[in-house]
Amino acid sequence: MTMSLDGAVADPERFAVVFDAHYQEIRRYVGRRLDLDIAEDLAAETFLVAFRRRESFDAARGGIRPWLYGIATNLIGRHRRAELRRYRALSRSGPPAADDGHDQRVVDRVSAGVTVQKLSAALAGLSRGERDVVLLVAYGELTYDEVAEALGVAYGTVASRLSRARTKLRDALGVEV
């Protein structure tokens, strides 16, 4: 991020710039991890926590984006049981029915349903740390360094968690991940 945006974190009058720049991205991440019903609330709570802790943000330690993802991931941790229930339910039922009735869309939806069921079951089988790393990389598109910063762990921990998770996902899905 630019220095002006880093400076906006500490300045209560300019914090809205941080919100505007990252809110949608954080909301999408939370929505993918939990449910769209809770995504708005947790994304807003992420920025409330960030605003309250803005004095502790240190641009020399890393960027705004991983800092916000770290806060969001910690808040998601509070809702971990709901996340696991969602993955388990998706593994049993698949995604919601398609809105239109085109034959090809139905075929695509059935195929996707099987994939979603397998993936959801596989994600539910990962440890909390492995799931956090996988979803920060997949949904948040964070680098290993950013994931390490977001979770407050070493780079090597991120790499080993991701490696273990890929092995588990590959075994569960029967594909190369």
C-alpha positions as CSV (number, residue, x, y, z in Angstrom):
1,M,0.0,0.0,0.0
2,T,1.1,3.6,-0.4
3,M,2.4,5.6,2.4
4,S,-0.6,7.9,2.3
5,L,-2.9,4.9,2.9
6,D,-0.6,3.6,5.7
7,G,-0.8,7.1,7.3
8,A,-4.6,6.9,7.0
9,V,-4.7,4.1,9.5
10,A,-3.4,6.2,12.4
11,D,-5.5,9.3,11.5
12,P,-9.1,8.9,12.7
13,E,-10.2,11.6,10.2
14,R,-8.8,9.6,7.3
15,F,-9.5,6.0,8.4
16,A,-12.5,6.0,5.9
17,V,-9.9,5.7,3.1
18,V,-8.7,2.4,4.6
19,F,-12.3,1.2,4.9
20,D,-13.2,2.3,1.3
21,A,-10.0,0.6,-0.1
22,H,-10.5,-2.8,1.6
23,Y,-14.0,-3.3,2.9
24,Q,-15.4,-5.2,-0.1
25,E,-12.4,-7.5,-0.3
26,I,-12.6,-8.3,3.5
27,R,-16.4,-8.8,3.2
28,R,-15.9,-11.3,0.3
29,Y,-13.3,-13.2,2.3
30,V,-15.6,-13.5,5.4
31,G,-18.5,-14.4,3.2
32,R,-16.6,-17.2,1.6
33,R,-15.4,-18.5,5.0
34,L,-18.7,-18.3,6.8
35,D,-21.9,-17.1,5.3
36,L,-23.1,-14.0,3.5
37,D,-25.6,-13.3,6.3
38,I,-22.7,-12.8,8.7
39,A,-20.2,-11.3,6.2
40,E,-21.5,-7.7,6.5
41,D,-21.4,-7.8,10.3
42,L,-17.9,-9.4,10.6
43,A,-16.4,-7.2,7.9
44,A,-17.8,-4.1,9.7
45,E,-16.5,-5.5,13.0
46,T,-13.1,-6.1,11.4
47,F,-12.8,-2.4,10.6
48,L,-14.2,-1.4,14.0
49,V,-11.4,-3.5,15.7
50,A,-8.9,-2.0,13.2
51,F,-10.0,1.5,14.1
52,R,-9.8,0.8,17.8
53,R,-6.3,-0.7,17.3
54,R,-5.1,1.8,14.7
55,E,-2.3,3.1,17.1
56,S,-0.8,-0.4,17.1
57,F,-0.5,-0.6,13.3
58,D,3.1,-0.5,12.3
59,A,3.8,-0.1,8.6
60,A,7.4,-1.2,9.1
61,R,6.1,-4.6,10.2
62,G,3.9,-5.1,7.2
63,G,1.0,-3.8,5.1
64,I,-2.6,-2.8,5.9
65,R,-4.0,-5.7,3.9
66,P,-2.5,-8.6,5.9
67,W,-3.2,-6.7,9.1
68,L,-6.9,-6.5,8.2
69,Y,-7.0,-10.2,7.1
70,G,-5.4,-11.1,10.4
71,I,-8.2,-9.3,12.3
72,A,-10.9,-10.8,10.1
73,T,-9.4,-14.3,10.5
74,N,-9.4,-13.9,14.3
75,L,-13.0,-12.8,14.3
76,I,-13.8,-15.8,12.0
77,G,-12.2,-17.9,14.7
78,R,-15.1,-16.9,17.0
79,H,-17.5,-18.3,14.4
80,R,-15.4,-21.5,13.7
81,R,-18.2,-23.9,14.7
82,A,-20.5,-22.2,12.3
83,E,-17.9,-22.5,9.5
84,L,-17.4,-26.2,10.2
85,R,-21.2,-26.8,10.2
86,R,-21.4,-24.9,6.9
87,Y,-18.7,-27.1,5.3
88,R,-20.3,-30.2,6.7
89,A,-23.7,-29.2,5.4
90,L,-22.4,-28.4,2.0
91,S,-20.6,-31.7,1.9
92,R,-24.0,-33.4,2.4
93,S,-26.2,-31.2,0.3
94,G,-24.1,-29.2,-2.2
95,P,-24.8,-25.7,-3.4
96,P,-28.3,-24.1,-3.6
97,A,-30.3,-24.8,-6.7
98,A,-29.7,-22.7,-9.8
99,D,-32.1,-19.8,-10.6
100,D,-32.6,-20.5,-14.3
101,G,-33.8,-23.7,-15.9
102,H,-31.4,-24.2,-18.8
103,D,-30.4,-27.8,-19.3
104,Q,-26.7,-27.1,-19.5
105,R,-26.8,-25.0,-16.3
106,V,-28.5,-27.9,-14.5
107,V,-25.8,-30.3,-15.7
108,D,-23.1,-27.8,-14.7
109,R,-24.8,-27.3,-11.3
110,V,-24.9,-31.0,-10.6
111,S,-21.2,-31.4,-11.5
112,A,-20.4,-28.4,-9.3
113,G,-22.5,-29.8,-6.5
114,V,-20.4,-32.9,-6.4
115,T,-17.2,-30.9,-6.4
116,V,-18.5,-28.5,-3.7
117,Q,-19.6,-31.5,-1.5
118,K,-16.1,-33.1,-1.8
119,L,-14.3,-29.8,-1.2
120,S,-16.5,-28.8,1.7
121,A,-15.9,-32.2,3.4
122,A,-12.1,-31.9,2.7
123,L,-12.0,-28.4,4.2
124,A,-13.9,-29.5,7.3
125,G,-11.3,-32.2,7.8
126,L,-8.4,-29.7,7.9
127,S,-7.1,-28.4,11.2
128,R,-7.9,-24.8,12.1
129,G,-4.4,-23.5,11.2
130,E,-4.4,-25.4,7.9
131,R,-7.8,-24.2,6.9
132,D,-6.9,-20.6,7.8
133,V,-3.8,-20.7,5.6
134,V,-5.5,-22.4,2.6
135,L,-8.4,-19.9,2.7
136,L,-6.2,-16.8,3.1
137,V,-4.2,-17.9,0.1
138,A,-7.3,-19.1,-2.0
139,Y,-9.9,-16.5,-1.0
140,G,-7.7,-13.6,0.2
141,E,-5.0,-14.1,-2.5
142,L,-2.4,-13.3,0.1
143,T,1.2,-14.2,-0.3
144,Y,3.0,-16.6,2.2
145,D,4.6,-13.5,3.8
146,E,1.2,-11.8,4.1
147,V,-0.4,-15.0,5.6
148,A,2.4,-15.2,8.1
149,E,1.8,-11.6,9.0
150,A,-2.0,-12.0,9.2
151,L,-1.8,-15.0,11.5
152,G,1.2,-13.9,13.5
153,V,3.2,-17.1,12.6
154,A,6.5,-17.7,10.9
155,Y,6.8,-18.0,7.1
156,G,7.9,-21.7,7.5
157,T,4.8,-22.4,9.5
158,V,2.7,-21.1,6.7
159,A,4.6,-23.2,4.2
160,S,4.3,-26.4,6.3
161,R,0.6,-25.9,7.0
162,L,-0.1,-25.3,3.3
163,S,1.9,-28.4,2.4
164,R,0.0,-30.6,4.9
165,A,-3.3,-29.1,3.8
166,R,-2.5,-29.7,0.1
167,T,-1.7,-33.3,0.8
168,K,-4.9,-33.8,2.7
169,L,-7.0,-32.0,0.1
170,R,-5.3,-34.0,-2.7
171,D,-6.1,-37.3,-0.9
172,A,-9.6,-36.3,-0.1
173,L,-10.4,-34.9,-3.6
174,G,-8.3,-37.4,-5.6
175,V,-6.8,-34.5,-7.6
176,E,-3.6,-32.5,-7.7
177,V,-4.0,-29.2,-5.7
